[in-house]
Amino acid sequence: MSPNKRLVVGQGQISGYISIFLAVLALLGILCFHYPEKLTTPEFREIYTKDSMEVLMLGGVIASFFFAALSVVLSKKLKWGWPGFALAALAVILGALSVEGRDVAKSSWHFGLDWMILDLLLMVAIFVPLELFFPKNNEQTKFHEEWRTDLTYFVISHL
């Protein structure tokens, strides 16, 4: 597939990208569990429950494996499926299936990576379908050309 063509449903590329995205979010989530003092938002720590985080992490990893497998089945190649599978497997190795909460000491500063992960998941769920079905320009490929700049601003504004 040429990089200048729009993504087509049923070729495995979209499911491969979804798999990679979910696996990266799971890896970032694991970092939040390992270093909650510096990477999580104190206000949100009070809201999170062990059960809700287990469900969210498990759901993300299982969905990543599912979309990786779907990508391989649809494309009959490992090109888009293996990165998502490898990242999801790394997430499992690092503890995605055994999420454990613990008491967190107060810290004078934090990154807010947990908020960025949740907000990115929500924004992608809302705006990527809009961008794909109602493109800014009819000839644009996957996203508008400035998507990397948008992502950079998004990350900087959340951290």
N, C-alpha and C positions, 0 to 999 in steps of 0.2 A: 504494500500500500504506500503510495506516495505521501510525503508529509504535507502536501498541499491539498489533499482531499479531506472532505468532512468525514468524521467517524460514522460508520454504518453499523446499525444494530445487527447482531448475528455473526460478526466476524471474530469475536473474541477479544478485540482490543479494548473495548469499553469495560468489559468485566475484568480484564487484566489491570487496567488503571484503578478500578474500584478496589480490587484486591490489594494493590500496593498502597493505596491511600489508607485503607482501614488498618493494614499492618503497621504502617508508620505511626498512625494515631495510637495503636496499642503499645508500640515501643515507647512513645512519648509518655503514655499513661503509666507504664511501668517505671519510668524515670521518676514520675511524680510520687509513686508509692515508695520508691527507695530513698528519695530525698525530699520528703514533704515539707520540711522546715523552710527550704529555700525555693522550692518550685511550685508550691501550691498557695492559693489565696486563703488567708486565715478565715475570712467570712464564709467561704464555701466549705471549709473543713468541718464546720459545725453542722452543715446540712447533709454532707455525704454519710451514707450508711454502708457498712460492710457488704450487706446483701445487694444494694443497688450498684455498687462498684464491681462486685463479682459478676452480676448479670451483664453490665455494660461491657466489661473486659471480655468475658466469655463470648458474648454476642458478637463483638467486633472481630475476635480471632476466628470464630467459627465462620462468620460471614466472609472474612478474608480468604480462608481455605476454600470455601464454597465458590467464590468468584474466581479464584485461581484455577480450580478444577474446571469450572464452566468455560473459562478462557481457553484452556487446553482442548477441551471437547469441541468447542466451536471453531477454533482456528486450526486444530490438528497440529499445532506447533507449541513448543514450550516458551516461545519468545516473550509473550506477555504474561503468561501464567507463573513461570518459575520465580521471578523476583518477588511477587506477592506471597507465593508459597514459602520461599526462603525467609522473608521478613516475618511472616506469621510464625514459622517454626522457631525463629530466634526469639520472638516474643514469648512463646511457650517455654523455651529453655530458660529465659530470664525470669519466669514466674508469673506469666499471665493467667495461668489456671489455678494459681494458689495465692490470690490476692489477700493480703493480711493488713489490716489496719493496726495502728499503734498510737500511743500517746505522742503528741508532737509538741516539742518545746517552742516557746515563742521566739520569734526572730525579728530583728529590727528591719529586715528587708526581705522581699520575696519577688520572684519572677512572674507568677501568675500563669504558669504554663498550663495548669488545669483548666483555667477559664479559656485560654486560647484554644485548647483542644476541643472543648465542648462547643465554643462559638464557631470554630472552623467547621466542625461537623454539621452544625445547624446551617451555616451560611452556604456550604457546599450543597447540602440537601435542597436548599431553596433556589440558589442562583445558578448552579450548573445546568439543571434542566431548563431553566428559563433561557440561558445563554445558548444551549444547544437547539432548542425548538424555536426561539425567537432571536436569531443572531443580530448583532448590531449592524453588520454589513452582510448582504446575501452571499458574497464570495468568501467570507472568512472561513477558516478551517475549523479547528476545535473550539477555540475561544477567541475573543478579540486579542489583537497583538499585544496589548498592554497588560495581560493577565499576570505576568511575572512582577511587574511594578505594583499592581494591586495587591498581590500576595505579600510582597515586601512591606508595603505600608500596613497591611493587616497585622503581620507579625510584630512589627515595631510598635504599633499602637497598643498591642496587647501585652507586651513585655515591658 
